[in-house]
Amino acid sequence: MNMGDRQQQRQENRGERQQGRQENRGERQQNRQDYRNQAREDWQNWAGEHGDWYHGAWAGGWYPGYMWANYPVASALGLTWWGVSRLSYAFGMGDYGNPYYDDGGGYDYSQPIAAYEPMPESQPAATTDAAATAAALPPGVSQEGMALFDQSRAAFAAANYQQALDLCNQALKTMPNDAVLHEFRSLILFALKNYKEAAAAAYAVLSAGPGWDWTTLSGLYGNVADYTTQLRALETFTKSNPKSSEAHFLLAYHYLTTGHADAARKQLAEVDKLTPNDRLVRQLLGLTATSAASEDTTKPTPQPPIDPDKMVKTEQLVGTWTAPGSGGAKFEMNLDKDGSFTWKYTSGKKSDQIKGIFAVEQNNLALQVDDGTVLLAEVAVAGGQLRFKVIGGESDNTNLTFKKI
């Protein structure tokens, strides 16, 4: 074989290897996208993996879109207040405090429910029926936990509330980030008249997503009249304890679940007086207020075209950016030219990292996490700096100024 033939062969081999790598990369990207699409559908349904008993959440989790009237990109992506809050916590930009949690409770609600579950890099091949079933479960869900949850629901339907609580607590040991389990735990504590801990659990759930609808909640009771009796007991307790913020909050949650937005708003107004400047309570007040608003307030306001000079191009954002946070915290965002991103948040000895894909639309940067949820920010690039403002976020802790490194 002469030199020309060898060079030709090497070139052909190199082309084959490059083609193979490209095909593998495309397959991996498609697999990741399929995973995200499925995960996003699961998250929007909030708990589809829990079976036929689960009907849905408040208004399906979708309220009138007046809050996104000026953000058509946010509307198109289906962002809600909960999506912003949940991702802000995951990205290290959300200040969380549960006013109803104390160390004496049976579960640690000092941190929000971490609904985000990273996509597994690889999964071993299922060699048995049991392994295949386990592999089919969503991230964070276990067969053992689901079996215990089924037993707990059966005990609850039979009005064996303490047994239901014990079983639910066991299930949470295997599925600690399952919002449905925590909401069910709140319901059990409500039935047991442990209102403060029930409020703590409900607060943690509502910080991450909307609560159950009436069909879902009522279906857990063997006799729905039992729920009516328990609700009347909470109403009586709240009237007798008008300074109890947790009682008003828990009652507001149940009024929202039963579809009484006006009654819920009155209770939330009392909570706002007793526990002022609570981010979640203010958001819930804003959502309940939409029921009294006219239809015109939900229609988007015509917006002028964006100045071409303010539009951001993807190539301007590619690279590694860092930004300081409060208390010595540090943010690092890497946007790769292949459309993937990593976000790292470091505070003291704690360090968290999130991965996903990103897209740029006009002056909006969408960061889609591997579970399908999206954080959307307005961005501007000038003088080697990237100004980053989360759409729908709190102005004091979701505005960052990055520098390129």
C-alpha positions as CSV (number, residue, x, y, z in Angstrom):
1,M,0.0,0.0,0.0
2,N,1.5,3.3,-1.0
3,M,1.5,6.5,1.0
4,G,-1.5,8.0,-1.0
5,D,-3.6,4.9,-0.3
6,R,-2.7,5.0,3.4
7,Q,-3.7,8.6,3.7
8,Q,-6.9,7.9,1.9
9,Q,-7.7,5.0,4.2
10,R,-6.9,7.1,7.3
11,Q,-9.1,9.8,6.0
12,E,-11.9,7.3,5.5
13,N,-11.4,5.9,9.0
14,R,-11.4,9.3,10.5
15,G,-14.6,10.2,8.7
16,E,-16.3,7.0,9.9
17,R,-15.2,7.7,13.5
18,Q,-16.5,11.2,13.3
19,Q,-19.8,10.0,11.8
20,G,-20.1,7.4,14.5
21,R,-19.5,10.0,17.2
22,Q,-22.0,12.4,15.6
23,E,-24.6,9.6,15.5
24,N,-24.0,8.6,19.1
25,R,-24.1,12.3,20.2
26,G,-27.4,12.7,18.3
27,E,-28.8,9.6,19.8
28,R,-27.8,10.7,23.3
29,Q,-29.3,14.2,22.8
30,Q,-32.6,12.6,21.5
31,N,-32.7,10.3,24.5
32,R,-32.2,13.3,26.8
33,Q,-34.9,15.3,25.0
34,D,-37.3,12.3,25.2
35,Y,-36.6,12.1,28.9
36,R,-37.2,15.8,29.4
37,N,-40.4,15.8,27.4
38,Q,-41.7,12.9,29.5
39,A,-40.5,14.4,32.8
40,R,-42.1,17.7,31.9
41,E,-45.4,16.0,31.2
42,D,-45.1,14.2,34.6
43,W,-44.4,17.5,36.4
44,Q,-47.2,19.4,34.7
45,N,-49.6,16.6,35.9
46,W,-47.7,17.0,39.1
47,A,-48.0,13.3,40.1
48,G,-49.0,11.1,37.2
49,E,-47.0,8.2,38.5
50,H,-49.2,7.8,41.5
51,G,-52.0,6.0,39.6
52,D,-55.7,6.4,38.8
53,W,-56.6,7.8,42.2
54,Y,-54.8,11.0,41.5
55,H,-57.1,13.4,39.6
56,G,-55.2,16.7,39.5
57,A,-54.2,19.9,41.2
58,W,-55.8,23.3,41.6
59,A,-57.1,24.3,38.2
60,G,-54.7,21.7,36.8
61,G,-51.9,24.0,38.2
62,W,-52.8,26.7,35.6
63,Y,-54.3,30.0,36.7
64,P,-55.2,33.0,34.5
65,G,-52.1,34.3,32.8
66,Y,-52.3,37.9,33.8
67,M,-49.0,37.7,35.6
68,W,-47.3,36.8,32.3
69,A,-49.1,39.2,30.1
70,N,-45.9,41.0,29.2
71,Y,-43.9,37.8,28.8
72,P,-45.2,35.8,25.8
73,V,-42.1,33.6,25.9
74,A,-42.9,32.7,29.5
75,S,-46.5,32.0,28.6
76,A,-45.4,29.8,25.7
77,L,-43.2,27.8,28.0
78,G,-46.0,27.3,30.5
79,L,-44.3,29.0,33.4
80,T,-46.2,29.5,36.6
81,W,-45.3,31.1,39.9
82,W,-44.5,27.6,41.2
83,G,-42.2,26.8,38.4
84,V,-40.3,30.0,39.1
85,S,-40.2,29.4,42.9
86,R,-39.2,25.8,42.6
87,L,-36.4,26.5,40.1
88,S,-35.2,29.5,42.1
89,Y,-34.7,27.3,45.1
90,A,-32.9,24.7,43.0
91,F,-30.6,27.3,41.4
92,G,-29.7,28.8,44.8
93,M,-31.6,32.1,44.3
94,G,-34.7,31.5,46.4
95,D,-34.7,32.5,50.1
96,Y,-36.9,29.8,51.9
97,G,-38.2,29.9,55.4
98,N,-41.1,27.7,56.6
99,P,-42.8,29.8,59.4
100,Y,-44.7,26.7,60.7
101,Y,-41.8,24.4,61.1
102,D,-40.0,23.8,64.3
103,D,-37.5,21.2,65.5
104,G,-40.2,19.4,67.5
105,G,-42.0,18.3,64.3
106,G,-41.9,14.8,63.0
107,Y,-40.3,15.8,59.7
108,D,-37.7,18.4,58.7
109,Y,-39.5,21.1,56.6
110,S,-36.7,23.6,57.1
111,Q,-35.9,23.2,53.4
112,P,-38.3,23.2,50.5
113,I,-39.2,19.9,48.8
114,A,-36.5,19.2,46.3
115,A,-38.7,18.1,43.5
116,Y,-35.8,18.2,41.0
117,E,-34.2,14.8,40.3
118,P,-31.2,14.7,38.1
119,M,-31.3,12.6,35.0
120,P,-29.3,9.4,35.5
121,E,-26.2,9.2,33.3
122,S,-26.8,5.5,32.6
123,Q,-29.1,2.7,33.8
124,P,-28.1,-1.0,34.1
125,A,-30.0,-3.4,31.8
126,A,-33.0,-4.9,33.5
127,T,-32.5,-8.6,33.8
128,T,-35.6,-9.5,35.8
129,D,-39.3,-8.5,35.9
130,A,-38.7,-6.7,39.2
131,A,-35.7,-4.8,37.8
132,A,-37.7,-3.8,34.7
133,T,-40.6,-2.5,36.9
134,A,-38.1,-0.5,39.0
135,A,-36.5,0.9,35.9
136,A,-39.8,2.1,34.6
137,L,-40.5,4.2,37.8
138,P,-39.8,7.9,37.6
139,P,-36.7,9.2,39.4
140,G,-37.2,9.5,43.2
141,V,-40.0,6.9,43.2
142,S,-39.4,3.4,44.6
143,Q,-41.5,0.2,44.7
144,E,-41.1,-0.1,48.4
145,G,-42.3,3.5,48.9
146,M,-45.3,3.1,46.6
147,A,-46.3,-0.1,48.4
148,L,-46.2,1.7,51.8
149,F,-48.1,4.6,50.4
150,D,-50.8,2.2,49.2
151,Q,-51.1,0.7,52.7
152,S,-51.2,4.2,54.2
153,R,-54.0,5.3,51.9
154,A,-56.0,2.2,52.8
155,A,-55.5,2.9,56.5
156,F,-56.6,6.5,56.0
157,A,-59.7,5.5,54.1
158,A,-60.6,3.3,57.1
159,A,-60.1,6.3,59.4
160,N,-57.1,4.6,61.0
161,Y,-55.2,7.9,61.0
162,Q,-52.3,7.1,63.3
163,Q,-51.5,4.0,61.4
164,A,-51.8,5.9,58.1
165,L,-49.2,8.5,59.5
166,D,-46.8,5.8,60.6
167,L,-46.9,4.1,57.1
168,C,-46.6,7.5,55.4
169,N,-43.5,8.3,57.4
170,Q,-42.0,5.0,56.4
171,A,-42.7,5.7,52.8
172,L,-41.1,9.1,53.0
173,K,-37.8,7.4,54.1
174,T,-37.6,5.9,50.6
175,M,-39.2,8.8,48.7
176,P,-38.2,11.9,50.7
177,N,-38.8,14.4,47.8
178,D,-42.2,13.2,46.8
179,A,-44.6,16.1,47.0
180,V,-47.7,13.9,46.9
181,L,-46.6,12.0,49.9
182,H,-46.0,15.2,51.8
183,E,-49.4,16.6,50.9
184,F,-51.0,13.3,52.0
185,R,-49.0,13.6,55.3
186,S,-50.5,17.1,55.8
187,L,-53.9,15.7,55.3
188,I,-53.4,12.9,57.9
189,L,-52.1,15.5,60.4
190,F,-55.1,17.7,59.6
191,A,-57.4,14.7,60.4
192,L,-55.4,14.2,63.7
193,K,-55.9,17.9,64.5
194,N,-52.2,18.5,64.5
195,Y,-52.7,21.7,62.7
196,K,-49.2,23.3,63.1
197,E,-47.4,20.3,61.6
198,A,-50.1,20.0,58.9
199,A,-49.5,23.6,58.0
200,A,-45.7,23.1,57.9
201,A,-46.1,20.2,55.4
202,A,-48.7,22.1,53.3
203,Y,-46.4,25.1,53.2
204,A,-43.5,23.0,51.9
205,V,-45.7,21.5,49.2
206,L,-47.2,24.8,48.0
207,S,-43.7,26.3,47.9
208,A,-43.0,23.8,45.1
209,G,-46.3,23.3,43.3
210,P,-50.1,23.7,43.4
211,G,-52.2,21.6,45.8
212,W,-54.6,18.9,45.0
213,D,-58.1,19.5,43.6
214,W,-61.2,18.4,45.4
215,T,-61.7,15.2,43.4
216,T,-58.2,14.0,44.4
217,L,-58.5,14.9,48.1
218,S,-62.1,13.7,48.6
219,G,-61.3,10.4,46.9
220,L,-58.9,9.5,49.8
221,Y,-61.8,9.3,52.2
222,G,-63.8,6.2,52.8
223,N,-66.6,8.5,53.8
224,V,-66.4,12.1,52.6
225,A,-68.6,13.2,55.6
226,D,-65.5,12.6,57.7
227,Y,-63.7,15.4,55.8
228,T,-66.6,17.8,56.4
229,T,-66.4,17.1,60.2
230,Q,-62.7,17.6,60.2
231,L,-63.0,20.9,58.2
232,R,-65.6,22.2,60.7
233,A,-63.2,21.3,63.5
234,L,-60.5,23.4,61.9
235,E,-62.9,26.3,61.3
236,T,-63.9,26.2,65.0
237,F,-60.2,26.1,66.1
238,T,-59.4,29.1,63.8
239,K,-62.2,31.2,65.3
240,S,-61.1,30.3,68.8
241,N,-57.5,31.1,68.0
242,P,-57.6,34.2,65.7
243,K,-53.8,34.8,66.2
244,S,-52.9,31.4,64.9
245,S,-51.2,32.0,61.5
246,E,-50.8,28.2,60.9
247,A,-54.6,27.7,61.4
248,H,-55.5,30.4,59.0
249,F,-53.0,29.2,56.4
250,L,-54.1,25.6,56.7
251,L,-57.8,26.7,56.4
252,A,-56.9,28.7,53.3
253,Y,-55.3,25.7,51.8
254,H,-58.4,23.6,52.3
255,Y,-60.7,26.3,51.0
256,L,-58.6,26.5,47.8
257,T,-58.8,22.7,47.5
258,T,-62.6,22.7,47.9
259,G,-62.8,25.6,45.3
260,H,-63.7,28.5,47.6
261,A,-61.3,31.1,46.4
262,D,-63.0,34.0,48.1
263,A,-63.0,32.3,51.5
264,A,-59.4,31.3,51.0
265,R,-58.4,34.9,50.2
266,K,-59.9,36.1,53.5
267,Q,-57.9,33.6,55.4
268,L,-54.7,34.4,53.5
269,A,-55.3,38.1,54.3
270,E,-55.2,37.2,58.0
271,V,-52.0,35.2,57.5
272,D,-50.5,38.2,55.8
273,K,-51.2,40.3,58.9
274,L,-49.9,37.7,61.3
275,T,-46.9,36.6,59.2
276,P,-46.1,39.7,57.0
277,N,-44.0,39.7,53.9
278,D,-44.3,36.0,53.3
279,R,-43.4,35.3,49.7
280,L,-45.7,32.3,49.3
281,V,-48.7,33.9,51.0
282,R,-48.3,37.0,48.7
283,Q,-48.2,34.8,45.7
284,L,-51.3,32.8,46.8
285,L,-53.1,36.1,47.5
286,G,-52.3,37.2,43.9
287,L,-53.6,34.0,42.5
288,T,-56.8,34.0,44.4
289,A,-57.4,37.6,43.4
290,T,-57.8,36.6,39.8
291,S,-61.2,35.1,40.5
292,A,-62.5,38.7,41.2
293,A,-60.7,40.3,38.3
294,S,-62.4,41.1,35.1
295,E,-61.7,38.9,32.0
296,D,-59.9,41.8,30.3
297,T,-57.1,41.7,33.0
298,T,-56.0,38.3,31.7
299,K,-55.5,39.5,28.2
300,P,-51.9,40.3,27.1
301,T,-51.1,43.9,26.8
302,P,-49.8,44.8,23.3
303,Q,-46.0,45.3,23.6
304,P,-43.8,47.4,21.4
305,P,-41.2,45.5,19.3
306,I,-37.9,44.8,21.2
307,D,-35.1,47.2,20.2
308,P,-32.8,45.1,17.9
309,D,-29.8,46.4,19.9
310,K,-31.3,44.7,23.0
311,M,-31.7,41.3,21.3
312,V,-29.2,38.7,22.5
313,K,-27.5,36.2,20.2
314,T,-26.5,32.7,21.4
315,E,-22.9,33.2,20.5
316,Q,-22.7,36.2,22.9
317,L,-23.6,33.9,25.8
318,V,-21.5,30.9,25.1
319,G,-18.8,30.5,27.7
320,T,-18.3,30.4,31.4
321,W,-19.8,33.2,33.6
322,T,-19.5,33.8,37.3
323,A,-21.5,36.0,39.7
324,P,-21.3,36.8,43.4
325,G,-24.2,36.1,45.7
326,S,-25.1,37.2,49.1
327,G,-23.1,36.0,52.1
328,G,-20.1,35.1,50.0
329,A,-22.0,32.7,47.8
330,K,-20.9,32.2,44.2
331,F,-22.7,31.3,41.0
332,E,-21.1,29.8,37.9
333,M,-23.0,29.3,34.6
334,N,-21.5,27.5,31.7
335,L,-23.3,27.8,28.3
336,D,-21.9,25.5,25.7
337,K,-22.1,25.9,22.0
338,D,-23.9,22.5,21.7
339,G,-26.9,24.0,23.6
340,S,-26.1,22.4,27.0
341,F,-25.6,24.3,30.2
342,T,-24.4,23.7,33.7
343,W,-25.2,25.9,36.7
344,K,-23.2,25.6,39.9
345,Y,-24.1,27.3,43.2
346,T,-21.6,27.4,46.0
347,S,-22.3,28.7,49.5
348,G,-19.7,27.9,52.2
349,K,-19.0,24.2,52.1
350,K,-22.3,23.5,50.2
351,S,-22.1,23.2,46.4
352,D,-25.0,22.2,44.1
353,Q,-24.9,21.7,40.3
354,I,-27.7,21.5,37.8
355,K,-27.5,20.5,34.1
356,G,-29.8,20.8,31.1
357,I,-30.2,22.6,27.8
358,F,-30.7,26.3,27.0
359,A,-32.2,28.4,24.3
360,V,-32.2,32.1,23.5
361,E,-35.3,34.1,22.3
362,Q,-34.9,37.8,21.7
363,N,-33.6,39.0,25.1
364,N,-34.8,35.9,27.1
365,L,-32.6,33.0,28.2
366,A,-34.5,29.7,28.9
367,L,-32.6,27.2,31.0
368,Q,-34.4,23.8,30.8
369,V,-33.4,21.5,33.5
370,D,-33.1,17.7,32.9
371,D,-36.5,17.1,34.6
372,G,-38.2,19.3,32.0
373,T,-38.8,22.5,34.1
374,V,-37.6,25.8,32.8
375,L,-36.1,28.9,34.4
376,L,-36.5,32.0,32.3
377,A,-34.5,35.2,32.6
378,E,-34.2,38.5,30.9
379,V,-30.6,39.0,29.9
380,A,-28.4,41.8,28.6
381,V,-24.8,41.6,27.5
382,A,-22.5,44.7,27.7
383,G,-18.9,45.4,28.5
384,G,-18.1,41.8,29.3
385,Q,-21.0,41.5,31.8
386,L,-24.2,39.6,31.6
387,R,-27.2,41.0,33.5
388,F,-29.5,38.2,34.5
389,K,-33.0,38.8,35.9
390,V,-35.4,35.9,36.6
391,I,-38.8,36.5,35.1
392,G,-41.4,36.3,37.9
393,G,-38.6,36.1,40.6
394,E,-38.1,38.3,43.6
395,S,-36.2,41.4,42.6
396,D,-33.9,41.3,45.7
397,N,-32.5,37.8,45.1
398,T,-33.0,36.9,41.5
399,N,-31.0,39.7,39.8
400,L,-27.4,38.7,39.1
401,T,-24.5,40.3,37.2
402,F,-22.2,37.8,35.7
403,K,-18.7,38.3,34.4
404,K,-17.1,36.1,31.7
405,I,-14.0,34.1,32.6
